[in-house]
Amino acid sequence: MPKERHGDLDYLVDILDWEANVDPDFAAKRFMRPRPAQPEEEMSRAGYAEHWICYRSDAFSAKRLVVQPQKTVTVKDGGAYGLIVLQGHGKLGGWMWRRRR
């Protein structure tokens, strides 16, 4: 959003793609079924499941990682990494984290 338009709610509403958002076939045209990042059996033996959940963009992507209890997993990606923890606890590099209730 251009700096001079910050706080301009009319501008924000005008840039939404209303046609796409009210398309009755929205899901059929845009749904991305999660795709395994590695062979399923290989991930299961290693104690995790990793799936691409957003992959149709050249600008960004997203994966879901589920680590089985009492397992340690090393995941390497070739770009910047963000993390959202939905449940559980663990360690990422030198950082400890625990989801609070």
Secondary structure, DSSP 8 states (H G I E B T S, - for coil): --GGGTT-HHHHHHTS-HHHHT-TTHHHHH----EESS-HHHHHHHTEEEEEEE-S-SS--EEEEEE-TT-------SS-------S-EEEETTEEEE---
